[in-house]
Amino acid sequence: MSITSKLPHIGTTIFTIMSRMATEEGAINLSQGFPGFGADPVLLELAGKYIREGYNQYPPMAGIPGLRQRLAEKTQLTQGYFPDPEKEVTIVSGATEALFAAVAAVVRLGDEVIVLEPAYDSYEPAITLNGGIPIYVSVNSGDFSVDWEKVKAAISPKTRVIMVNSPHNPSGFVWSSEDVDHLAELVRDREIYVISDEVYEHITFDGRKHISLGSHPELREKTFVCGSFGKTFHVTGWKIGYCIAPVDMTSEFRKIHQYLTFTTVTPIQYALAEYLEDPVRYLSIPEFYQSKRDLFAKGLAETQLKFTPSAGSFFQLASYGHLSQISDQELAEKMTRKLKVACIPISVFYSDKRDDKIIRFCFAKADQELLEALERLKELPRVL
Ligand SMILES: Cc1ncc(COP(=O)(O)O)c(C=O)c1O
């Protein structure tokens, strides 16, 4: 028997490939988006405490009440609205699950889903597996801002969802309040849902503030806000995230969630609930990453790569088209093998694999590791 694949064009993700190559080559891994440093020992201690104290059986399907309450309070503090912890907040196994379940909740066979690209790689399979059709709209090349006229032109009677992501992976672009208003205007009076990937909500720079789509009263009525505690608290392997959405949307979302994973690891939920009691723990995240962004940008300026400092997320893009015309995939491979620094070619974030000669670095790494990588990047012309 052979399986007729539902995802024939999907192979192993570039993140796995580059991380594997980095390990084989003993390279500094600035490719995959995970922190290279540990989480706050207080959080780790709390996780251990709840495991030892026996919080190890199934928790409630939607997440423990304490964590949903703390998340609602965090949302009030940072975004100015208080979602109902009982009916509008669901704890899930990572933002990836939230995104998938949100798509599954609303996308029907033949529905169109507008995806702004470059886009994170889990969106397309989620849409396809649920019978939807991704309609790609590229953001502006150069600054990666959204071309709202292009988004408007892509809307058809079949559009069911618009999927968006700010702060953006891979570009670091952060939406302004005008962007949020543009989106609100586009979906006004239309039966279109929004799935908002906000996993980098706490990583913004130079005084920028992340604006959750949930904070916009009109958009709140149509949006699944998807977040990730893993990204915020440097524990990506814990795979724990959340979805905030209006009551009726949450109710459909939970129907999917309860048969996808049912719930999420119990002791970690208790640990996070206690950890979130002190807002400083998330309010201090931008400052923590700002120093890494600054350090990385300073060093990158001494290389021959061109870049604009990232506005948010823990990624920095850099272009090399003025140095060489080799493909971004080839460059990423050469850099890993010869310079021993791994990065991600950003053509993989485009549906047509368009190659603008741009690579992505993850700077969520120990300062020493970043400094060493930057030293090696000065040698780039040698490997081209
Ligand atoms: C834009 C974006 N969305 C979602 C995720 C996945 O988040 P999680 O690990 O919580 O599933 C990532 C992880 O890299 C991401 O970059």
The ligand as an SDF file (V2000), in Angstrom:
LIG
                    3D

 16 16  0  0  0  0  0  0  0  0999 V2000
    5.5300   33.0320   13.8750 C   0  0  0  0  0  0  0  0  0  0  0  0
    5.4860   31.7980   14.7030 C   0  0  0  0  0  0  0  0  0  0  0  0
    4.2940   31.2800   15.0380 N   0  0  0  0  0  0  0  0  0  0  0  0
    4.1960   30.1630   15.7860 C   0  0  0  0  0  0  0  0  0  0  0  0
    5.3170   29.5090   16.2520 C   0  0  0  0  0  0  0  0  0  0  0  0
    5.1670   28.2660   17.0680 C   0  0  0  0  0  0  0  0  0  0  0  0
    5.0120   28.5300   18.4430 O   0  0  0  0  0  0  0  0  0  0  0  0
    4.9080   27.3280   19.4800 P   0  0  0  0  0  0  0  0  0  0  0  0
    6.2860   26.7760   19.6870 O   0  0  0  0  0  0  0  0  0  0  0  0
    4.3350   27.9250   20.7200 O   0  0  0  0  0  0  0  0  0  0  0  0
    4.0130   26.2960   18.8770 O   0  0  0  0  0  0  0  0  0  0  0  0
    6.5780   30.0010   15.9070 C   0  0  0  0  0  0  0  0  0  0  0  0
    7.7860   29.2820   16.3120 C   0  0  0  0  0  0  0  0  0  0  0  0
    8.8550   29.4480   15.7580 O   0  0  0  0  0  0  0  0  0  0  0  0
    6.6610   31.1810   15.1220 C   0  0  0  0  0  0  0  0  0  0  0  0
    7.8370   31.7090   14.7880 O   0  0  0  0  0  0  0  0  0  0  0  0
  1  2  1  0
  2  3  1  0
  2 15  2  0
  3  4  2  0
  4  5  1  0
  5  6  1  0
  5 12  2  0
  6  7  1  0
  7  8  1  0
  8  9  2  0
  8 10  1  0
  8 11  1  0
 12 13  1  0
 12 15  1  0
 13 14  2  0
 15 16  1  0
M  END
$$$$
